[in-house]
Amino acid sequence: MSDTTLKKLPDFQQVTVHGRIAHMELVDYQNQQFLSVVLAHTISENTDVRVRFTNSNGLLTAFGNGNLVVGQELTVSGNIKGIRCFYMKEDELVPLKYPELQLRCTGYIFGSKPQPKVEVIEPTIEPTLEEIPF
């Protein structure tokens, strides 16, 4: 094999992650609308990451119908486009609280939604001033 021949290697950038939706927003760019999603994913007991991706078909429709909410579980498959651990603030590199994987989404599976908050109504007992016979 010569030095100019490239060896074809498998694509190890394909990942599947499961987490909860931490943030969603509609974005308009060049006359197209898409949904930007940030997924909170736990890698290990003390390591969390954020997975950022966009979608302009099924997830956008589900979001528009109210069927996709923050806190809902989501399993996403795709190719890693980039990894970000720092950002610039006043000409200084600052570490992100959670490293970020940037993903090109190729598939997804909806999970459970968060349980609605139950309002606890405390019973009000009003004292009576009537005499009670013994």
C-alpha positions as protocol buffer text, in pm:
chain_id: "A"
residue {
  index: 1
  type: MET
  ca { x: 0 y: 0 z: 0 }
}
residue {
  index: 2
  type: SER
  ca { x: 142 y: 339 z: -96 }
}
residue {
  index: 3
  type: ASP
  ca { x: 143 y: 653 z: 117 }
}
residue {
  index: 4
  type: THR
  ca { x: -123 y: 816 z: -102 }
}
residue {
  index: 5
  type: THR
  ca { x: -382 y: 540 z: -54 }
}
residue {
  index: 6
  type: LEU
  ca { x: -635 y: 611 z: 220 }
}
residue {
  index: 7
  type: LYS
  ca { x: -768 y: 327 z: 426 }
}
residue {
  index: 8
  type: LYS
  ca { x: -1145 y: 338 z: 476 }
}
residue {
  index: 9
  type: LEU
  ca { x: -1227 y: 322 z: 847 }
}
residue {
  index: 10
  type: PRO
  ca { x: -1572 y: 275 z: 1006 }
}
residue {
  index: 11
  type: ASP
  ca { x: -1756 y: 585 z: 1119 }
}
residue {
  index: 12
  type: PHE
  ca { x: -1721 y: 597 z: 1497 }
}
residue {
  index: 13
  type: GLN
  ca { x: -1892 y: 935 z: 1520 }
}
residue {
  index: 14
  type: GLN
  ca { x: -2240 y: 777 z: 1525 }
}
residue {
  index: 15
  type: VAL
  ca { x: -2393 y: 803 z: 1874 }
}
residue {
  index: 16
  type: THR
  ca { x: -2722 y: 740 z: 2048 }
}
residue {
  index: 17
  type: VAL
  ca { x: -2798 y: 934 z: 2366 }
}
residue {
  index: 18
  type: HIS
  ca { x: -3092 y: 934 z: 2605 }
}
residue {
  index: 19
  type: GLY
  ca { x: -3178 y: 1231 z: 2822 }
}
residue {
  index: 20
  type: ARG
  ca { x: -3430 y: 1500 z: 2908 }
}
residue {
  index: 21
  type: ILE
  ca { x: -3503 y: 1809 z: 2705 }
}
residue {
  index: 22
  type: ALA
  ca { x: -3341 y: 2103 z: 2885 }
}
residue {
  index: 23
  type: HIS
  ca { x: -3426 y: 2379 z: 2635 }
}
residue {
  index: 24
  type: MET
  ca { x: -3610 y: 2427 z: 2304 }
}
residue {
  index: 25
  type: GLU
  ca { x: -3661 y: 2727 z: 2081 }
}
residue {
  index: 26
  type: LEU
  ca { x: -3791 y: 2803 z: 1734 }
}
residue {
  index: 27
  type: VAL
  ca { x: -3531 y: 2954 z: 1502 }
}
residue {
  index: 28
  type: ASP
  ca { x: -3589 y: 3131 z: 1170 }
}
residue {
  index: 29
  type: TYR
  ca { x: -3284 y: 3129 z: 943 }
}
residue {
  index: 30
  type: GLN
  ca { x: -3273 y: 3205 z: 569 }
}
residue {
  index: 31
  type: ASN
  ca { x: -3651 y: 3174 z: 530 }
}
residue {
  index: 32
  type: GLN
  ca { x: -3654 y: 2834 z: 703 }
}
residue {
  index: 33
  type: GLN
  ca { x: -3790 y: 2749 z: 1044 }
}
residue {
  index: 34
  type: PHE
  ca { x: -3641 y: 2479 z: 1263 }
}
residue {
  index: 35
  type: LEU
  ca { x: -3636 y: 2369 z: 1625 }
}
residue {
  index: 36
  type: SER
  ca { x: -3316 y: 2402 z: 1826 }
}
residue {
  index: 37
  type: VAL
  ca { x: -3305 y: 2145 z: 2109 }
}
residue {
  index: 38
  type: VAL
  ca { x: -3068 y: 2103 z: 2405 }
}
residue {
  index: 39
  type: LEU
  ca { x: -3079 y: 1760 z: 2567 }
}
residue {
  index: 40
  type: ALA
  ca { x: -2935 y: 1698 z: 2917 }
}
residue {
  index: 41
  type: HIS
  ca { x: -2751 y: 1363 z: 2919 }
}
residue {
  index: 42
  type: THR
  ca { x: -2570 y: 1193 z: 3210 }
}
residue {
  index: 43
  type: ILE
  ca { x: -2257 y: 1004 z: 3105 }
}
residue {
  index: 44
  type: SER
  ca { x: -2158 y: 885 z: 3452 }
}
residue {
  index: 45
  type: GLU
  ca { x: -2242 y: 954 z: 3815 }
}
residue {
  index: 46
  type: ASN
  ca { x: -2064 y: 1289 z: 3818 }
}
residue {
  index: 47
  type: THR
  ca { x: -2042 y: 1377 z: 3446 }
}
residue {
  index: 48
  type: ASP
  ca { x: -2323 y: 1548 z: 3260 }
}
residue {
  index: 49
  type: VAL
  ca { x: -2316 y: 1684 z: 2905 }
}
residue {
  index: 50
  type: ARG
  ca { x: -2554 y: 1880 z: 2688 }
}
residue {
  index: 51
  type: VAL
  ca { x: -2639 y: 1753 z: 2341 }
}
residue {
  index: 52
  type: ARG
  ca { x: -2740 y: 2029 z: 2099 }
}
residue {
  index: 53
  type: PHE
  ca { x: -2914 y: 1958 z: 1767 }
}
residue {
  index: 54
  type: THR
  ca { x: -3172 y: 2101 z: 1530 }
}
residue {
  index: 55
  type: ASN
  ca { x: -3472 y: 1946 z: 1356 }
}
residue {
  index: 56
  type: SER
  ca { x: -3711 y: 2078 z: 1093 }
}
residue {
  index: 57
  type: ASN
  ca { x: -3960 y: 1794 z: 1055 }
}
residue {
  index: 58
  type: GLY
  ca { x: -4112 y: 1562 z: 1320 }
}
residue {
  index: 59
  type: LEU
  ca { x: -3982 y: 1730 z: 1635 }
}
residue {
  index: 60
  type: LEU
  ca { x: -4079 y: 2072 z: 1499 }
}
residue {
  index: 61
  type: THR
  ca { x: -4432 y: 1945 z: 1431 }
}
residue {
  index: 62
  type: ALA
  ca { x: -4457 y: 1782 z: 1776 }
}
residue {
  index: 63
  type: PHE
  ca { x: -4338 y: 2107 z: 1938 }
}
residue {
  index: 64
  type: GLY
  ca { x: -4595 y: 2308 z: 1742 }
}
residue {
  index: 65
  type: ASN
  ca { x: -4873 y: 2069 z: 1849 }
}
residue {
  index: 66
  type: GLY
  ca { x: -4770 y: 2087 z: 2215 }
}
residue {
  index: 67
  type: ASN
  ca { x: -4662 y: 1721 z: 2220 }
}
residue {
  index: 68
  type: LEU
  ca { x: -4296 y: 1800 z: 2296 }
}
residue {
  index: 69
  type: VAL
  ca { x: -4220 y: 1974 z: 2626 }
}
residue {
  index: 70
  type: VAL
  ca { x: -3918 y: 2070 z: 2833 }
}
residue {
  index: 71
  type: GLY
  ca { x: -3839 y: 1787 z: 3075 }
}
residue {
  index: 72
  type: GLN
  ca { x: -3960 y: 1515 z: 2838 }
}
residue {
  index: 73
  type: GLU
  ca { x: -3735 y: 1213 z: 2781 }
}
residue {
  index: 74
  type: LEU
  ca { x: -3591 y: 1178 z: 2432 }
}
residue {
  index: 75
  type: THR
  ca { x: -3354 y: 928 z: 2269 }
}
residue {
  index: 76
  type: VAL
  ca { x: -3159 y: 1077 z: 1979 }
}
residue {
  index: 77
  type: SER
  ca { x: -2926 y: 917 z: 1723 }
}
residue {
  index: 78
  type: GLY
  ca { x: -2693 y: 1106 z: 1496 }
}
residue {
  index: 79
  type: ASN
  ca { x: -2343 y: 1202 z: 1392 }
}
residue {
  index: 80
  type: ILE
  ca { x: -2120 y: 1418 z: 1610 }
}
residue {
  index: 81
  type: LYS
  ca { x: -2052 y: 1749 z: 1435 }
}
residue {
  index: 82
  type: GLY
  ca { x: -1846 y: 1902 z: 1712 }
}
residue {
  index: 83
  type: ILE
  ca { x: -1758 y: 1917 z: 2079 }
}
residue {
  index: 84
  type: ARG
  ca { x: -1743 y: 2240 z: 2276 }
}
residue {
  index: 85
  type: CYS
  ca { x: -1601 y: 2280 z: 2627 }
}
residue {
  index: 86
  type: PHE
  ca { x: -1512 y: 2653 z: 2641 }
}
residue {
  index: 87
  type: TYR
  ca { x: -1651 y: 2989 z: 2532 }
}
residue {
  index: 88
  type: MET
  ca { x: -1496 y: 3335 z: 2499 }
}
residue {
  index: 89
  type: LYS
  ca { x: -1585 y: 3602 z: 2752 }
}
residue {
  index: 90
  type: GLU
  ca { x: -1403 y: 3935 z: 2728 }
}
residue {
  index: 91
  type: ASP
  ca { x: -1102 y: 3782 z: 2543 }
}
residue {
  index: 92
  type: GLU
  ca { x: -1073 y: 3501 z: 2797 }
}
residue {
  index: 93
  type: LEU
  ca { x: -1153 y: 3131 z: 2765 }
}
residue {
  index: 94
  type: VAL
  ca { x: -1416 y: 3025 z: 3017 }
}
residue {
  index: 95
  type: PRO
  ca { x: -1509 y: 2657 z: 3068 }
}
residue {
  index: 96
  type: LEU
  ca { x: -1869 y: 2558 z: 3012 }
}
residue {
  index: 97
  type: LYS
  ca { x: -2049 y: 2416 z: 3315 }
}
residue {
  index: 98
  type: TYR
  ca { x: -2148 y: 2120 z: 3097 }
}
residue {
  index: 99
  type: PRO
  ca { x: -1949 y: 2016 z: 2787 }
}
residue {
  index: 100
  type: GLU
  ca { x: -2158 y: 2023 z: 2472 }
}
residue {
  index: 101
  type: LEU
  ca { x: -2189 y: 1771 z: 2189 }
}
residue {
  index: 102
  type: GLN
  ca { x: -2319 y: 1916 z: 1864 }
}
residue {
  index: 103
  type: LEU
  ca { x: -2515 y: 1651 z: 1678 }
}
residue {
  index: 104
  type: ARG
  ca { x: -2663 y: 1606 z: 1331 }
}
residue {
  index: 105
  type: CYS
  ca { x: -2984 y: 1425 z: 1423 }
}
residue {
  index: 106
  type: THR
  ca { x: -3069 y: 1117 z: 1212 }
}
residue {
  index: 107
  type: GLY
  ca { x: -3338 y: 964 z: 1434 }
}
residue {
  index: 108
  type: TYR
  ca { x: -3526 y: 1005 z: 1759 }
}
residue {
  index: 109
  type: ILE
  ca { x: -3767 y: 824 z: 1990 }
}
residue {
  index: 110
  type: PHE
  ca { x: -4008 y: 1006 z: 2220 }
}
residue {
  index: 111
  type: GLY
  ca { x: -4003 y: 918 z: 2588 }
}
residue {
  index: 112
  type: SER
  ca { x: -4219 y: 996 z: 2888 }
}
residue {
  index: 113
  type: LYS
  ca { x: -4330 y: 1348 z: 2970 }
}
residue {
  index: 114
  type: PRO
  ca { x: -4277 y: 1499 z: 3314 }
}
residue {
  index: 115
  type: GLN
  ca { x: -4562 y: 1447 z: 3556 }
}
residue {
  index: 116
  type: PRO
  ca { x: -4782 y: 1754 z: 3598 }
}
residue {
  index: 117
  type: LYS
  ca { x: -4739 y: 1941 z: 3922 }
}
residue {
  index: 118
  type: VAL
  ca { x: -5017 y: 1858 z: 4164 }
}
residue {
  index: 119
  type: GLU
  ca { x: -5155 y: 2148 z: 4360 }
}
residue {
  index: 120
  type: VAL
  ca { x: -5191 y: 2059 z: 4726 }
}
residue {
  index: 121
  type: ILE
  ca { x: -5502 y: 2217 z: 4869 }
}
residue {
  index: 122
  type: GLU
  ca { x: -5492 y: 2230 z: 5244 }
}
residue {
  index: 123
  type: PRO
  ca { x: -5833 y: 2187 z: 5401 }
}
residue {
  index: 124
  type: THR
  ca { x: -5945 y: 2487 z: 5594 }
}
residue {
  index: 125
  type: ILE
  ca { x: -6119 y: 2411 z: 5919 }
}
residue {
  index: 126
  type: GLU
  ca { x: -6304 y: 2701 z: 6061 }
}
residue {
  index: 127
  type: PRO
  ca { x: -6364 y: 2702 z: 6435 }
}
residue {
  index: 128
  type: THR
  ca { x: -6722 y: 2699 z: 6552 }
}
residue {
  index: 129
  type: LEU
  ca { x: -6833 y: 2914 z: 6838 }
}
residue {
  index: 130
  type: GLU
  ca { x: -7142 y: 2715 z: 6916 }
}
residue {
  index: 131
  type: GLU
  ca { x: -7171 y: 2544 z: 7253 }
}
residue {
  index: 132
  type: ILE
  ca { x: -7146 y: 2172 z: 7251 }
}
residue {
  index: 133
  type: PRO
  ca { x: -7370 y: 2003 z: 7511 }
}
residue {
  index: 134
  type: PHE
  ca { x: -7206 y: 1748 z: 7740 }
}
